Amino acid sequence: MAVTDEQLIGWLVHPDRLVRSASLELLTSSYVSHPGILPAIFAAWDRWGSEEAFPDFPLVSHLPIRREMVDECLARAESMSQGRKLTDRVCRCAGKLIEALSVCDARVYESHLESMERLKQTSKVFFRVPIGAMRERVAAYQRTSSSLSLDFEDGQPSDIAIALEVLLQRGEAKRWIERGFDAWADESEPTPLARAVLELASRHPIEGFESQLLSLSQSDLASVADQASIALVRCRSPRTLTLIADQFVGMGRAGQLRSIDIIRRTRLDRSSNLLHYLLPLGREFLVQDAIRIAEVLLFDFEALEEWLEAFLLADDASLKRTVYALPIAYPLALERTPTEWARIRHLIQSRVGSQIDLPHPTT
């Protein structure tokens, strides 16, 4: 079993800054929307300060915010940005916090728009907060579903995207989503609906379309493949793993590499087992090395021997990309296999040397 969301959330308040940072990175790269993430981040900020708690917080790609946390988000952002330069890390944390709020479901921030607009005027760090577009999203929830459906006939691409989002939350978007994915199967230029559906899937987990998304993740167009890959990670669906297992041999190198990245970021129970199966099927060394790196980053210590083998055989240059995450090996080993920590630490230190200094075993 890969390291779990619950373990990573618990380590957001770990005494070691490197463990906290690695945990946040793994959570955000998997687009985890657990309600415990933001309270844990705030607890870490209160204890160590926003600069020290998570030095790379301004770079996070995903931050789930629930409606009951909005008031605190606004208050913290105002306090953290007041009187600070745009380049100040604390100020940048405030900007990222409100930026994350601005892309939430419109119902999360609908009663706070005026406060967000006032906050935006206090600092340039909030320049990414699109108040006008946010108002449009809120207004769309006041329209009937039949009214929103008219946008698919004559609306602008932005209107179609908003209508899709609202209908999705109402459980009424399936027929439009199906039409959008069907349009991608056509070799002609994708329709506005097709593009809107893919964008929607990259921002909201939509299950039941894993096959279409996996096909799009193999696209030669990087923007399309990227969005489809993100959509599959957001779903975190076991069916995605099954589809990859069935289709992996027939994929090109780029497709295999994308599929490995999807497996790594979804962090499902069977992810490491699937990687073991795929290893001999990799088209070349580059793919097999990517599989080993993915296995390292899953931290499946229930299959410790396989994890150690992957770490031992991974390419030196590739292994350097995992250094940011390796600090969580310590608390994970203490939880799952404490008697093996000395062996785990020895192998890690022998491969990455001075790039990281992990705690010594206690007697």
C-alpha positions as CSV (number, residue, x, y, z in Angstrom):
1,M,0.0,0.0,0.0
2,A,1.3,3.4,-1.0
3,V,1.7,6.1,1.7
4,T,-1.8,7.3,2.5
5,D,-3.5,10.7,2.5
6,E,-4.2,10.4,6.2
7,Q,-0.5,9.8,6.9
8,L,0.6,12.7,4.8
9,I,-2.0,15.1,6.4
10,G,-0.7,14.1,9.8
11,W,2.8,14.9,8.8
12,L,1.9,18.4,7.8
13,V,2.5,19.3,11.4
14,H,5.6,17.1,11.8
15,P,8.5,18.8,13.6
16,D,10.8,18.3,10.6
17,R,10.3,21.0,8.0
18,L,11.4,18.7,5.2
19,V,8.8,16.1,6.2
20,R,6.1,18.8,6.2
21,S,7.1,20.1,2.8
22,A,7.3,16.6,1.2
23,S,3.9,15.7,2.6
24,L,2.3,18.8,1.2
25,E,3.9,18.3,-2.2
26,L,2.7,14.7,-2.4
27,L,-0.9,15.7,-1.4
28,T,-1.1,18.5,-3.8
29,S,0.3,16.6,-6.8
30,S,-2.4,14.0,-6.2
31,Y,-5.1,16.7,-6.0
32,V,-6.3,15.4,-2.7
33,S,-9.4,17.3,-1.4
34,H,-9.5,16.1,2.2
35,P,-11.0,18.6,4.6
36,G,-8.1,18.2,7.0
37,I,-5.4,19.6,4.8
38,L,-6.1,23.4,5.2
39,P,-6.5,23.2,9.0
40,A,-3.2,21.3,9.3
41,I,-1.5,24.0,7.1
42,F,-2.9,26.7,9.3
43,A,-1.7,24.8,12.5
44,A,1.8,24.6,11.0
45,W,1.7,28.3,10.1
46,D,0.7,29.2,13.7
47,R,3.5,27.0,15.2
48,W,6.4,27.8,12.8
49,G,5.3,30.8,10.8
50,S,4.3,30.7,7.1
51,E,7.9,31.1,5.9
52,E,9.3,28.1,7.8
53,A,6.3,25.8,7.9
54,F,6.2,25.2,4.1
55,P,8.9,27.2,2.2
56,D,7.5,26.1,-1.2
57,F,3.8,26.9,-0.4
58,P,3.6,29.6,-3.0
59,L,4.2,27.0,-5.7
60,V,1.5,24.5,-4.7
61,S,-0.8,23.5,-7.5
62,H,-3.9,22.5,-5.5
63,L,-5.4,23.6,-2.2
64,P,-8.9,22.4,-1.1
65,I,-10.9,25.1,0.8
66,R,-14.3,24.5,2.4
67,R,-16.9,27.1,2.9
68,E,-16.5,27.3,6.7
69,M,-12.8,28.1,6.2
70,V,-13.3,31.2,4.0
71,D,-13.5,33.8,6.7
72,E,-10.2,32.6,8.2
73,C,-8.6,32.5,4.8
74,L,-9.5,36.1,4.2
75,A,-8.4,37.2,7.6
76,R,-5.0,35.4,7.4
77,A,-4.4,36.7,3.8
78,E,-5.0,40.3,4.9
79,S,-2.7,40.0,7.9
80,M,0.0,38.2,5.9
81,S,0.0,40.7,3.0
82,Q,-0.3,43.9,4.9
83,G,2.7,46.2,4.5
84,R,4.8,43.5,2.8
85,K,6.5,43.6,-0.6
86,L,5.2,41.6,-3.5
87,T,8.3,39.4,-3.4
88,D,8.1,38.7,0.4
89,R,7.5,35.0,0.9
90,V,4.8,35.5,3.6
91,C,3.0,37.9,1.2
92,R,3.2,35.3,-1.6
93,C,1.7,32.7,0.7
94,A,-1.3,35.0,1.2
95,G,-1.6,35.4,-2.6
96,K,-1.5,31.7,-3.2
97,L,-4.2,31.2,-0.5
98,I,-6.7,33.5,-2.1
99,E,-5.8,32.3,-5.6
100,A,-6.7,28.8,-4.5
101,L,-10.0,30.2,-3.1
102,S,-10.8,31.9,-6.4
103,V,-10.9,28.6,-8.3
104,C,-13.1,26.7,-5.8
105,D,-16.7,25.9,-6.4
106,A,-18.4,29.3,-6.6
107,R,-20.8,28.4,-3.8
108,V,-17.8,28.3,-1.5
109,Y,-17.0,32.0,-1.9
110,E,-20.4,33.4,-3.1
111,S,-21.1,35.3,0.1
112,H,-17.6,36.7,0.3
113,L,-17.1,38.3,-3.0
114,E,-17.2,41.9,-1.7
115,S,-14.6,41.1,1.0
116,M,-12.4,39.4,-1.7
117,E,-12.7,42.5,-3.9
118,R,-11.7,44.8,-1.1
119,L,-8.8,42.5,-0.2
120,K,-7.6,42.5,-3.8
121,Q,-7.3,46.3,-3.8
122,T,-4.9,46.1,-0.8
123,S,-2.0,44.3,-2.5
124,K,-0.8,43.5,-6.0
125,V,-0.1,39.9,-4.8
126,F,-3.8,39.2,-5.4
127,F,-3.6,40.1,-9.1
128,R,-4.5,36.5,-10.1
129,V,-7.9,36.7,-8.4
130,P,-10.4,37.3,-11.3
131,I,-13.3,39.0,-9.4
132,G,-15.3,39.5,-12.6
133,A,-15.2,35.9,-13.7
134,M,-16.0,34.8,-10.1
135,R,-19.1,37.0,-10.2
136,E,-20.2,35.3,-13.4
137,R,-19.8,31.9,-11.9
138,V,-21.8,32.9,-8.8
139,A,-24.5,34.4,-11.0
140,A,-24.8,31.2,-13.0
141,Y,-26.1,29.3,-10.0
142,Q,-29.1,31.6,-10.0
143,R,-30.1,30.4,-13.4
144,T,-32.3,27.5,-14.2
145,S,-30.9,24.4,-15.8
146,S,-32.9,25.0,-19.0
147,S,-31.5,28.5,-19.2
148,L,-28.0,27.2,-18.8
149,S,-28.5,24.6,-21.5
150,L,-29.1,27.4,-24.0
151,D,-25.4,28.4,-23.6
152,F,-24.4,25.2,-25.3
153,E,-26.1,26.3,-28.5
154,D,-25.0,29.9,-28.9
155,G,-22.8,30.8,-25.9
156,Q,-19.1,31.8,-25.8
157,P,-16.6,29.2,-24.7
158,S,-16.4,30.8,-21.2
159,D,-20.3,30.6,-21.0
160,I,-20.2,26.9,-21.9
161,A,-17.5,26.2,-19.3
162,I,-19.5,27.9,-16.5
163,A,-22.8,26.2,-17.6
164,L,-21.0,22.8,-17.5
165,E,-19.6,23.5,-14.0
166,V,-23.0,24.4,-12.6
167,L,-24.8,21.5,-14.2
168,L,-22.1,19.1,-12.9
169,Q,-22.8,20.3,-9.3
170,R,-26.5,19.7,-9.9
171,G,-25.9,16.3,-11.3
172,E,-27.3,17.3,-14.7
173,A,-24.1,17.5,-16.9
174,K,-23.7,13.9,-18.1
175,R,-25.3,14.3,-21.5
176,W,-23.1,17.3,-22.3
177,I,-20.0,15.6,-21.0
178,E,-20.7,12.6,-23.2
179,R,-21.2,14.9,-26.2
180,G,-18.0,16.7,-25.5
181,F,-16.0,13.5,-25.3
182,D,-17.6,12.1,-28.4
183,A,-16.5,15.3,-30.2
184,W,-12.9,14.6,-29.2
185,A,-13.2,11.3,-31.2
186,D,-13.7,13.3,-34.4
187,E,-10.4,14.1,-36.1
188,S,-11.5,17.6,-37.0
189,E,-10.8,20.7,-34.8
190,P,-12.3,20.1,-31.3
191,T,-15.5,22.0,-30.6
192,P,-15.9,24.5,-27.8
193,L,-17.9,21.9,-25.9
194,A,-15.1,19.4,-26.3
195,R,-12.5,21.8,-24.9
196,A,-14.8,22.9,-22.1
197,V,-15.5,19.2,-21.1
198,L,-11.8,18.5,-20.9
199,E,-11.1,21.6,-18.9
200,L,-13.9,20.7,-16.5
201,A,-12.5,17.2,-16.0
202,S,-9.1,18.7,-15.2
203,R,-10.6,20.9,-12.5
204,H,-13.3,18.5,-11.0
205,P,-13.1,14.7,-10.5
206,I,-15.5,13.1,-13.1
207,E,-15.7,9.3,-12.9
208,G,-17.1,7.1,-15.7
209,F,-15.0,8.6,-18.5
210,E,-11.6,7.1,-17.7
211,S,-11.3,5.4,-21.1
212,Q,-11.8,8.6,-23.0
213,L,-9.4,10.5,-20.8
214,L,-6.7,7.8,-21.0
215,S,-7.0,8.0,-24.8
216,L,-6.6,11.8,-24.7
217,S,-3.6,11.5,-22.4
218,Q,-1.8,9.9,-25.3
219,S,-2.4,12.9,-27.6
220,D,0.5,14.4,-29.5
221,L,-0.8,17.8,-28.3
222,A,0.9,18.5,-25.0
223,S,-1.9,20.8,-23.7
224,V,-4.5,18.1,-24.3
225,A,-2.4,15.3,-22.9
226,D,-1.6,17.3,-19.8
227,Q,-5.3,18.2,-19.1
228,A,-6.4,14.6,-19.6
229,S,-3.6,13.3,-17.3
230,I,-4.6,15.8,-14.6
231,A,-8.2,14.7,-15.0
232,L,-7.3,11.0,-14.4
233,V,-5.3,11.9,-11.3
234,R,-8.2,13.9,-9.9
235,C,-10.5,10.9,-10.4
236,R,-8.1,8.6,-8.5
237,S,-10.2,5.7,-9.9
238,P,-9.1,2.0,-9.8
239,R,-10.5,1.7,-13.3
240,T,-7.7,3.9,-14.6
241,L,-5.2,1.4,-13.3
242,T,-7.0,-1.4,-15.0
243,L,-7.1,0.5,-18.3
244,I,-3.4,1.3,-18.2
245,A,-2.6,-2.4,-17.4
246,D,-4.6,-3.5,-20.5
247,Q,-3.2,-0.8,-22.9
248,F,0.4,-0.3,-21.7
249,V,2.1,-2.6,-24.1
250,G,0.6,-0.8,-27.1
251,M,1.5,2.7,-26.0
252,G,4.5,4.6,-27.4
253,R,7.2,5.8,-25.1
254,A,5.5,9.1,-24.3
255,G,2.3,7.4,-23.5
256,Q,4.0,4.9,-21.2
257,L,5.7,7.7,-19.4
258,R,2.5,9.7,-18.9
259,S,0.7,6.5,-17.7
260,I,3.5,5.9,-15.1
261,D,3.1,9.5,-13.9
262,I,-0.6,9.0,-13.5
263,I,-0.1,5.8,-11.5
264,R,2.4,7.6,-9.2
265,R,0.2,10.6,-8.5
266,T,-3.0,8.7,-7.9
267,R,-1.4,6.7,-5.1
268,L,-4.0,4.0,-5.0
269,D,-3.8,0.7,-3.0
270,R,-2.8,-1.3,-6.1
271,S,-0.4,1.3,-7.6
272,S,2.8,-0.3,-6.6
273,N,1.6,-3.8,-7.6
274,L,0.8,-2.4,-11.1
275,L,4.2,-0.9,-11.4
276,H,5.8,-4.3,-10.6
277,Y,3.7,-5.8,-13.4
278,L,4.6,-3.1,-15.9
279,L,8.3,-3.0,-15.3
280,P,9.3,-5.7,-17.8
281,L,6.9,-4.2,-20.3
282,G,8.6,-0.8,-20.5
283,R,9.7,0.0,-24.0
284,E,13.2,1.0,-23.0
285,F,15.5,1.9,-20.1
286,L,14.0,5.4,-19.8
287,V,10.5,3.9,-19.2
288,Q,11.8,1.2,-16.8
289,D,13.7,3.8,-14.8
290,A,10.6,6.0,-14.6
291,I,8.7,3.0,-13.2
292,R,11.4,2.6,-10.5
293,I,11.2,6.3,-9.6
294,A,7.4,6.1,-9.4
295,E,7.7,3.2,-7.0
296,V,10.2,5.1,-4.9
297,L,7.7,8.0,-4.6
298,L,4.8,5.7,-3.7
299,F,6.7,4.7,-0.5
300,D,5.0,1.3,-0.3
301,F,6.9,0.0,2.8
302,E,4.5,-3.0,3.0
303,A,6.5,-4.2,0.0
304,L,9.8,-3.0,1.4
305,E,12.1,-5.3,-0.5
306,E,10.7,-4.2,-3.8
307,W,10.9,-0.6,-2.7
308,L,14.6,-1.0,-1.7
309,E,15.3,-2.7,-5.0
310,A,13.7,0.1,-7.0
311,F,15.7,2.7,-5.0
312,L,19.0,0.7,-5.5
313,L,18.5,0.3,-9.3
314,A,17.2,3.7,-10.2
315,D,19.4,6.0,-12.3
316,D,21.5,8.5,-10.3
317,A,20.2,11.5,-12.2
318,S,16.6,10.4,-11.8
319,L,17.0,9.6,-8.2
320,K,18.0,13.2,-7.5
321,R,14.4,14.2,-8.4
322,T,13.1,12.2,-5.4
323,V,15.3,13.8,-2.8
324,Y,12.6,16.3,-1.8
325,A,10.3,13.5,-0.8
326,L,12.7,11.1,0.9
327,P,12.4,12.7,4.4
328,I,9.0,11.1,4.8
329,A,10.7,7.7,4.8
330,Y,11.6,8.2,8.4
331,P,8.2,8.7,10.0
332,L,6.8,6.1,7.6
333,A,9.3,3.5,8.7
334,L,8.6,4.3,12.3
335,E,4.9,3.6,11.7
336,R,5.2,0.5,9.4
337,T,8.5,-1.2,9.9
338,P,10.6,0.5,12.7
339,T,13.1,-2.4,12.9
340,E,14.1,-1.8,9.3
341,W,14.9,1.9,9.6
342,A,18.7,1.4,9.9
343,R,18.7,-0.6,6.6
344,I,16.5,1.9,4.8
345,R,18.5,4.9,6.0
346,H,21.8,3.2,5.0
347,L,20.6,2.6,1.4
348,I,19.2,6.1,1.1
349,Q,22.3,7.8,2.4
350,S,24.6,5.6,0.3
351,R,22.8,6.7,-2.9
352,V,22.1,10.4,-2.3
353,G,24.9,11.2,0.1
354,S,25.1,14.8,1.4
355,Q,21.9,15.8,-0.4
356,I,20.0,14.7,2.6
357,D,20.7,13.8,6.3
358,L,18.2,11.5,7.8
359,P,17.8,10.7,11.5
360,H,20.0,8.0,12.9
361,P,18.4,4.9,14.3
362,T,17.7,5.0,18.0
363,T,18.7,2.2,20.2
